[in-house]
Amino acid sequence: MKATEAKFALHGGPRAVNDPDLTAWRWPVFDAAEKAAVASVLERTGGDLYSEMTTFEKELCAYFGCRYALTCNNGTAAIHSAMHAVGLQPDDEVITPSYTYWATSLTTRLVGAVPVFADVCPHSANIDPADIERRITPRTKAIIVTHLWGMPCEMDAIMDIARRHKLKVIEDASHAHGAEYRGIKIGTWGDIGCFSMQGSKLLPAIEGGFLLTNDYDLYAKACALGHYARVPADSDLHAINSTGLGYKYRIHPVATALARIRLRKLDAQNRHITRRVEKVTTRIEKLPGIHPFRAPSHMKRVYYQFEVIYDESETGVPKQNIIEALQAEGARVTDERYPLQHRQEVYQRAEFWPAGLPEPGSLPVCEDLHGRILQLPNFATCEESVVDQYLAAFEKAWAHLRTV
Ligand SMILES: Cc1ncc(COP(=O)(O)O)c(C=O)c1O
């Protein structure tokens, strides 16, 4: 056995990464100012509890460069509100990715519509505009896209298809706070952009969400669904202002207080994460079988999560063995974590889909790519030395590839 092999953790050698508390993954971390903001909410009396909500909405409009923002209690509620606002009806079809969180596609059910799954682009894992166009039928009314892991979708092509076929576009931007496409913020390209602020997200409020739009009618309709007492006075929907439509989607004041501070830090935080992810990418992409998801120059991506493609044919080593070797080194690298939506049981039971079962469809690119993805931490809050240790773990594992 060579000396280098003897040091391989899988074979009993020392670990390359000493990060027992998984600080590489630690998120969110709230600082003293954020804790004080939460405490200040608890000290307020009744009427003042919600005063920050509209201030935050103005701040969101200023940051994203859009006219209307509506906070919600989570991202799922924001997407439901968007589906309602764009006028989806029972029987309508909505083209959606399968490689996403369930709230993107399953919320179609809440308006009686049916999801139609489209395939992805192999270089981005985002919905493929050409496949969107292939799946349009006379029933198609909207497209919902997810900017997966922080990589913007091809919005020029998607908006062009939507215009030609008179379809509404909802962006699920829950992974992409601060990302841009041609210098314009993600979440403001479509008719409505929806964001989650659940604790793992780049703008973490523990739970929370919001939607953005430049269209006053869409804003008023979204208010009417889940925000009683907030339906604009000059909207004809104001008549139902005292009740709304039976949902209650108001954001929690603690979430608002956290989100206001986190929004101010978002750009610096995204720059910090991007610098670290790029440092790792530049080194590990030299290893055989590792292919990063790189954003083309007209996009500014962010890193909600850091994924790379692992191509087993270039190393001859199965992905699970690589994961095992890296984990033995102390590097928490995993399989990616989203099951594909079109394979989920909930889409296969007629009892849940009065307008007809969604087509399971054929998504060859998505199915192939999904099995080849590795997830790394995005190193948002750890020490720089931990980033270096992860690099050492990869290089060590690859030096021992034949024995993995
Ligand atoms: C892509 C995507 N869409 C929607 C959501 C739903 O957001 P929430 O958990 O705030 O309801 C999430 C959250 O995990 C998500 O990742």
PDBQT file of the ligand as one rigid body, heavy atoms in Angstrom, charges set to zero:
ROOT
HETATM    1  C1  LIG A 501     -38.715  25.982  -4.580  1.00  0.00    +0.000 C 
HETATM    2  C2  LIG A 501     -39.596  26.187  -3.397  1.00  0.00    +0.000 A 
HETATM    3  N1  LIG A 501     -40.831  26.632  -3.588  1.00  0.00    +0.000 NA
HETATM    4  C3  LIG A 501     -41.678  26.859  -2.577  1.00  0.00    +0.000 A 
HETATM    5  C4  LIG A 501     -41.312  26.609  -1.283  1.00  0.00    +0.000 A 
HETATM    6  C5  LIG A 501     -42.333  26.769  -0.210  1.00  0.00    +0.000 C 
HETATM    7  O1  LIG A 501     -41.986  27.697   0.710  1.00  0.00    +0.000 OA
HETATM    8  P1  LIG A 501     -42.462  27.571   2.240  1.00  0.00    +0.000 P 
HETATM    9  O2  LIG A 501     -41.724  26.423   2.841  1.00  0.00    +0.000 OA
HETATM   10  O3  LIG A 501     -42.079  28.885   2.806  1.00  0.00    +0.000 OA
HETATM   11  O4  LIG A 501     -43.924  27.360   2.220  1.00  0.00    +0.000 OA
HETATM   12  C6  LIG A 501     -40.016  26.169  -1.013  1.00  0.00    +0.000 A 
HETATM   13  C7  LIG A 501     -39.592  25.943   0.375  1.00  0.00    +0.000 C 
HETATM   14  O5  LIG A 501     -38.985  25.032   0.781  1.00  0.00    +0.000 OA
HETATM   15  C8  LIG A 501     -39.142  25.918  -2.098  1.00  0.00    +0.000 A 
HETATM   16  O6  LIG A 501     -37.900  25.450  -1.898  1.00  0.00    +0.000 OA
ENDROOT
TORSDOF 0
